Amino acid sequence: MSSSREKVSAFGFDPELSQGASNAVNVCLKINEGERTTVITDYACLEIAASIVAELERRKLDYNAFILEDCATRPLLGMPTEILEDMEHSQISIFAVQVKANELGSRKQMTDVVNRRKMRHAHMVNIEKSIMLDGMRADYDAVDALSVKVFDIVSKAKQIRATTPAGTEIVAQLTPDYKWLKTSGIISPNKWGNLPGGEVFTSPLEVNGKFVIDGVVGDYLCAKYKSLSETPLTIEVKNNRLVSVFCTNHELEREFWQYCHTDENSDRVGEFAIGTNIGLHGVIGNILQDEKVPGIHIAFGSPYGAHTGAAWDSETHIDVVGLNFSIWADDTQIMSDGKFLV
């Protein structure tokens, strides 16, 4: 039993967090009696983890908890061994952490265990109190119902076209060789999911066009730059590769380009996704929630090949989010100016 467990269990938290914590434990993960959970957090997210642990204890569910800084120096060079070993004895894992730059490799070590053991895993990267009081209070049964409808349409499509008033015009060619996945917040052993949830995604065969990022960019750049409504980042994609970047904020322009050239596939579109969390009404500057806003987001880097079937990989993964999309799946329009038509 980790000493962190006692610290998390004893930490005081705002009772307003309890609704989101209950949603995570009882609705999204559906943790049952007799199942065991590994909770992974850090000091930045300790209050949120404490609210989740309190719900586990209220239900008298078996768990262990770890605080990353008690196990290793940050940024992590790898996921601490004691955490990975604990996960080998659990059916559920919860990762509520404010991530540092260059820690993606350690998270992949964790999700490798999740994938191999088919655990139900809640990925709450950069979770904040505001998200617990917003996106984590969504009606996930309604989000799931919409996600099923969207999934049924796009998983049969050969092409998706999307535009925005800001100037986005992209076309994604799809292939039946790559699977579509639904991560609506209702988490199954087949695919771990981010919380808050609400998206359907695949790895595209090819994406071409211009994407105006007037929402947010992902990974650690999101916390640094927040909403890009005043300084949109405009990117051009040809043959599934990032070929140009422009922004009046030249530091963001430089950092984004550099991130997308970390390895040979960091500039390759690995994910093509549609946000389906209809409880959200705009970006807040946190990619964990903002990528679930109704509309399109794409990601450069890892295609989550263990799930999509894509045969290539990358050590990086960075999402980009735009706003107010109109979307067509083949000839069927499924969204107009940010509102679903299905």
C-alpha positions in Angstrom: 0.0 0.0 0.0 1.5 3.3 -1.0 2.1 6.1 1.5 0.5 8.4 -1.0 -2.8 6.7 -0.5 -3.1 8.2 3.0 -2.1 11.7 1.8 -4.8 11.6 -0.9 -7.4 10.1 1.3 -6.8 12.7 4.1 -6.7 15.8 1.7 -9.6 18.2 2.1 -11.6 19.1 -1.0 -14.4 21.4 -2.1 -17.7 19.4 -1.9 -18.7 20.9 -5.2 -16.2 18.5 -6.8 -18.3 15.5 -5.6 -20.7 15.5 -8.5 -18.0 15.2 -11.1 -16.2 12.6 -9.1 -19.3 10.6 -8.8 -19.8 10.9 -12.5 -16.3 9.5 -13.1 -16.6 6.6 -10.7 -20.2 5.5 -11.2 -21.3 6.7 -14.7 -18.1 6.8 -16.9 -16.1 4.0 -15.4 -19.0 2.1 -13.8 -16.7 0.6 -11.1 -18.3 -2.5 -9.5 -17.8 -4.1 -6.2 -14.9 -6.5 -6.2 -13.0 -4.4 -8.8 -9.7 -2.7 -7.9 -8.6 0.8 -9.0 -5.2 2.4 -9.3 -5.4 6.2 -8.8 -2.4 8.2 -10.1 -2.1 11.9 -9.3 0.3 14.7 -8.5 0.3 17.6 -6.0 -1.2 20.0 -8.5 -4.3 17.7 -8.9 -4.4 16.4 -5.3 -7.8 18.1 -4.4 -9.4 16.5 -7.5 -7.9 13.1 -6.7 -9.1 13.4 -3.1 -12.7 13.9 -4.3 -12.4 10.8 -6.5 -10.9 8.7 -3.7 -13.7 9.9 -1.4 -16.2 8.5 -3.8 -14.3 5.2 -4.0 -14.3 5.0 -0.2 -18.0 6.0 0.0 -18.7 3.0 -2.2 -16.2 0.8 -0.1 -14.3 0.0 -3.3 -10.7 -1.3 -3.3 -8.0 1.1 -4.5 -4.5 2.3 -4.2 -3.3 5.8 -4.9 0.1 7.3 -5.9 1.4 10.9 -6.0 4.0 11.1 -8.8 6.3 13.5 -6.9 6.5 11.0 -4.1 7.7 8.3 -6.6 10.1 10.1 -9.0 11.5 13.4 -10.1 9.5 15.4 -12.6 9.5 15.6 -15.5 9.3 11.9 -15.6 11.8 9.9 -17.5 9.5 6.9 -17.2 6.4 5.9 -15.3 7.5 4.7 -11.8 7.9 1.0 -11.5 5.7 0.7 -8.4 2.8 2.3 -10.2 3.1 0.0 -13.2 3.3 -3.0 -10.9 0.2 -1.8 -9.0 -1.7 -1.5 -12.3 -1.0 -5.2 -12.9 -3.5 -6.0 -10.1 -6.2 -3.5 -11.0 -9.1 -3.5 -13.4 -9.4 0.3 -13.5 -6.9 3.1 -13.5 -7.4 6.9 -13.1 -4.7 9.4 -14.2 -5.4 12.9 -12.8 -2.1 14.8 -13.4 -0.8 18.2 -14.6 1.7 17.0 -17.1 5.2 18.4 -17.8 7.0 18.8 -21.1 8.5 15.6 -22.5 6.5 13.2 -20.3 4.5 11.6 -23.1 6.8 8.6 -23.1 6.0 7.8 -19.4 2.3 8.1 -20.2 2.7 5.7 -23.1 4.3 3.2 -20.7 1.1 3.5 -18.5 -1.3 3.1 -21.4 0.7 0.1 -22.8 -0.3 -1.7 -19.5 -3.9 -0.5 -19.9 -4.1 -1.7 -23.5 -2.4 -5.1 -22.8 -4.6 -5.8 -19.8 -7.8 -4.2 -21.3 -8.3 -2.0 -18.2 -10.9 0.7 -18.0 -8.7 3.8 -17.8 -9.8 7.4 -17.2 -7.2 9.7 -18.7 -7.6 13.1 -16.9 -4.5 14.9 -18.2 -4.3 18.5 -17.0 -7.6 18.2 -15.2 -8.6 21.4 -13.4 -11.2 22.3 -10.8 -13.1 24.3 -13.5 -13.4 21.2 -15.6 -14.7 19.1 -12.7 -17.4 21.8 -12.3 -18.2 21.9 -16.0 -17.4 19.1 -18.4 -17.3 16.4 -15.7 -20.9 17.3 -14.9 -22.2 16.5 -18.4 -25.0 14.1 -19.0 -22.8 11.3 -20.4 -25.7 9.1 -21.3 -26.9 11.9 -23.7 -23.4 12.5 -25.0 -23.0 8.8 -25.6 -26.3 8.6 -27.5 -25.2 11.4 -29.8 -21.8 9.9 -30.2 -23.4 6.6 -31.3 -25.3 8.5 -34.1 -22.3 10.3 -35.3 -20.2 7.1 -35.2 -22.7 5.3 -37.3 -22.5 8.0 -40.0 -18.8 8.7 -40.2 -17.6 5.2 -39.8 -19.2 4.4 -43.2 -17.9 7.6 -44.9 -15.2 7.7 -47.5 -14.6 11.4 -47.1 -15.2 14.1 -44.5 -15.2 17.8 -45.5 -15.2 20.6 -43.0 -15.2 24.4 -43.1 -15.4 27.3 -40.6 -16.1 31.0 -40.8 -12.5 31.6 -39.8 -11.3 30.1 -43.0 -10.8 26.4 -42.4 -11.3 24.2 -45.5 -10.1 20.6 -45.0 -10.9 17.3 -46.6 -10.1 14.0 -45.0 -9.9 10.8 -47.0 -10.8 7.7 -44.9 -10.0 4.1 -45.1 -11.8 1.0 -43.7 -8.4 -0.3 -42.8 -8.4 2.2 -39.9 -11.0 1.9 -37.2 -13.2 4.6 -35.8 -13.5 4.7 -32.1 -16.1 6.3 -29.7 -14.9 7.8 -26.5 -18.0 9.4 -25.3 -17.1 9.4 -21.6 -18.6 5.9 -21.1 -15.3 4.0 -20.8 -15.0 0.3 -21.8 -12.1 -2.2 -21.8 -11.9 -1.8 -25.5 -10.5 1.7 -25.5 -9.4 3.9 -22.6 -10.8 7.3 -22.7 -10.2 10.9 -21.7 -12.4 12.5 -19.1 -14.3 14.6 -19.7 -15.3 12.6 -22.7 -17.2 13.2 -25.9 -15.6 12.4 -29.3 -15.4 9.9 -32.1 -12.1 9.6 -33.9 -10.0 7.6 -36.4 -6.6 7.8 -38.1 -7.2 9.3 -41.6 -5.7 8.0 -44.8 -5.0 11.5 -45.9 -5.8 15.1 -44.9 -5.4 18.1 -47.2 -6.3 21.8 -46.7 -6.1 24.8 -44.4 -7.0 24.6 -40.7 -7.5 27.8 -38.7 -6.9 27.0 -35.1 -9.0 29.6 -33.3 -9.7 27.3 -30.4 -6.6 25.8 -28.7 -3.4 23.7 -29.4 -2.7 20.7 -27.3 -0.1 19.1 -25.0 1.8 21.6 -22.7 1.4 24.4 -25.3 -2.3 24.6 -24.3 -1.6 25.7 -20.8 1.0 28.2 -22.1 -1.1 29.9 -24.8 -4.7 29.1 -23.7 -7.4 30.3 -26.2 -6.2 31.4 -29.6 -9.3 33.5 -30.5 -7.2 36.7 -30.6 -4.1 35.1 -32.3 -5.3 32.1 -34.5 -2.7 29.7 -35.7 -3.2 28.9 -39.4 -1.7 25.6 -40.7 -1.6 24.0 -44.1 -1.6 20.2 -44.6 -0.7 18.4 -47.8 -0.7 14.6 -48.2 -1.3 14.3 -44.4 1.9 16.3 -43.5 2.1 19.7 -41.9 3.7 22.0 -44.6 3.3 25.5 -43.2 2.4 27.4 -40.0 1.5 31.1 -39.6 0.6 33.1 -36.5 1.1 36.7 -35.4 2.4 35.2 -32.2 5.8 34.1 -33.6 6.8 32.3 -30.4 3.7 30.1 -30.7 4.4 29.6 -34.4 8.0 28.6 -33.7 7.2 26.3 -30.8 4.3 24.5 -32.6 6.5 23.9 -35.7 9.3 22.7 -33.5 7.0 20.3 -31.6 5.7 18.9 -34.9 9.3 18.1 -36.1 10.4 16.1 -33.0 10.6 12.8 -35.0 9.9 11.7 -38.5 6.2 11.4 -38.0 5.5 14.3 -35.6 4.3 16.3 -38.6 1.9 13.6 -39.8 -1.9 13.7 -39.1 -2.4 10.8 -36.8 -5.9 11.6 -35.5 -9.1 13.0 -37.1 -11.8 13.5 -34.6 -15.3 15.0 -34.0 -16.1 16.4 -30.6 -19.5 15.4 -29.3 -19.8 16.8 -25.8 -23.0 18.9 -26.3 -22.7 20.1 -22.7 -19.8 22.3 -23.7 -20.2 25.8 -25.3 -16.7 27.1 -26.1 -13.1 26.6 -25.2 -11.6 27.3 -21.8 -7.9 26.9 -22.6 -7.5 23.3 -21.5 -7.1 20.6 -24.2 -8.6 17.9 -22.1 -12.0 19.5 -22.3 -11.6 21.7 -25.3 -11.1 18.8 -27.8 -14.6 17.6 -26.8 -16.3 20.8 -28.0 -18.7 20.0 -30.9 -16.6 20.3 -34.1 -13.4 19.0 -35.6 -10.0 18.5 -34.1 -7.0 16.8 -35.6 -3.7 15.8 -34.0 -0.2 15.5 -35.4 1.8 12.5 -34.3 0.8 9.2 -32.8 -2.2 7.6 -34.4 -3.0 5.4 -31.4 -2.3 2.5 -33.7 -3.1 -0.1 -31.1 -6.8 1.0 -31.5 -7.1 2.6 -34.9 -4.9 0.0 -36.7 -2.5 2.5 -38.2 0.9 0.8 -38.7 3.1 3.8 -38.1 3.9 5.8 -34.8 5.4 8.9 -33.3 6.7 9.8 -29.9 4.5 13.0 -30.0 0.8 13.8 -30.2 -0.6 17.3 -30.3 -4.2 18.2 -31.0 -5.5 21.4 -32.7 -9.0 22.6 -32.2 -11.1 25.0 -34.3 -14.6 26.4 -33.7 -18.0 26.7 -35.4 -17.6 23.9 -38.0 -19.8 22.8 -40.8 -19.2 19.2 -41.5 -20.2 16.8 -44.3 -19.7 13.0 -44.2 -19.7 12.2 -48.0 -22.9 14.0 -49.0 -24.6 14.1 -45.6 -24.2 17.3 -43.6 -24.0 16.4 -39.9 -23.1 19.9 -38.5 -23.8 23.5 -39.4 -21.9 26.4 -37.7 -21.1 24.3 -34.7 -24.5 22.7 -34.2 -25.2 19.0 -34.8 -27.9 18.2 -37.3 -28.2 14.5 -36.3 
